Amino acid sequence: MSATKSAAQSTAPATPSPATTTPAPAPTTDTAPQHLTPRLKLTLAVLLVAQFMLAVDFSILNVALPAIGDGLGFSLANLQWIATAFALSAAGFTLFFGRIGDLVGRKRIFIGSLALLGLSSLVGGLAGSPEVLLVARVAQGLATAAATPAGLSLLTTSFAEGPLRQKALGINGALMSAGFTTGAILGGVLTDLFSWRWAFFINVPVALAVVLIAPTVIKESRPAIRPGLDLPGALTVTLGLLGLVYGLTQAGEYGWTHPRALVGLGAGVVFLAAFFLVERKVAEPLVPLRTLGRRTVAWGNVLGLLAFVTETSLVYLLTLYLQKTLGFSPLAAGISFGVLGIGTVVGGLAAPRVIARTSTLTALVAGGVVQTVFTAALLFLGTTTEASLALLLPATFFGGIGNMLVIVGFMVTATSGLPDAEQGLATGLASMSQQVGITMGTPVMSAVVTASTAGAATASAIHHGVTVAIAVNAALVLLGVALAALFLRGRPESR
């Protein structure tokens, strides 16, 4: 999408059902703010702090899992459920809670979900048994599934389409990616210096601050006429996403041919097929197929999915490489990703300028090419520490810049050029692509490593498996470049 789109659709409430909604008049280009006012800056700060915290939550427990297992008595086989319980609820319920936000108000859902996140984090930190911890993780995932689309919707409806929204999305994207990296570092620091419980407790004061400040600075956003709830659609898409995420996590743990993986993936495909059949017939669908059929929405979300799959899973692969091949401690491995975090911040800040001076398509293609080149450079990682870090650090820095160009380009593409009544759906779909992409990446690449090592756990076998997975990762990024060049060229679609 070009960055020169009109700013006329920034603040009116949104719902996925334009046929039954009378949206509030959108501001014209003359009346929409063309710069960040003090109130908008405060609104942006609150939303960004919340989104950063949600991103941190995805990775903060990764390096703490062994310590949690020892502390609460998790068996090795059940340890992965600490991550899976969160991933299932976070990815599976995103579209459903996005629709609930349309019904009751996104501000209300945003604040309520952050209150739930703070409470569930407190319970998780105080947990004395595996059962209590898993319940807390499910609640954290549900809070994330509700807060992420609500926060993104509040962001896009608070800022006019064009430079202001691109700037806000750029900062948001940079902080999301930096948050994922920060989580890996912070989890190691807190676990080594204090206790794994602080990986939960750190959310509590942040969530409390947002819950107290948000009501006074964020404006409510909801449809002028309350839409109906497509229960069959919500049920089938939720079950479909749950099935896919469960199948992928089991494939990463046990291999693609394991019955759990096959049953989960098969059930996910069946329920998603049923979802599309439901959406063709109901009067007020959860996801109108005419919206999903737009090039910018459909292909933009595919590119977003690939962007999150590749970069988040690369962190997993390099963590495996650093610890199992080079012998780094969890803390040292986490700190090594600080350079990647800096790269993502630089990319997020640069992306709006690239889009403004060229086009969104240019940002998508250029970012994908940069990410591909520097991901492929990691194929030359060796087994000696000094030489490997001399390659890994600059490659992850520039790869992070490229990835953020793609992520911001995806966010702009998937949420621009749409009527106000479809903005809520667009942000819900973008949030779902983000959540599912983050969830899918690690099990997919883990399965590639497992297949490549044939069960061997030596340093050289891990090095070989990681190298094969990095090649797959680079190929997926290059696939995104090709899809963008093929399907997003030409004039923007009309409304």
Secondary structure by P-SEA (a helix, b strand, c coil): cccccccccccccccccccccccccccccccccccccaaaaaaaaaaaaaaaaaaaaacccccaaaaaaaaccccccccaaaaaaaaaaaaacaaaaaaaaaaccaaaaaaaaaaaaaaaaaaaaacccaaaaaaaaaaaaaaaaaaaaaaaaaaaaaccccaaaaaaaaaaaaaaaaaaaaaaaaaaaaaaccccccccccaaaaaaaaaacccccbbbbbbcbbbbbaaaaaaaaaaaaaaaaaaaaaaaacccccaaaaaaaaaaaaaaaaaaaaaaccccccccccccccaaaaaaaaaaaaaaacaaaaaaaaaaaaaccccccaaaaaaaaaaaaaaaaaaaaaaaaaaaaccaaaaaaaaaaaaaaaaaaacccccccaaaaacaaaaaaaaaaaaaaaaaaaaaaacccccccaaaaaaaaaaaaaaaaaaacaaaaaaaaaaaacccccaaaaaaaaaaaaaaaaaaaaaaaaaaacccccccccc
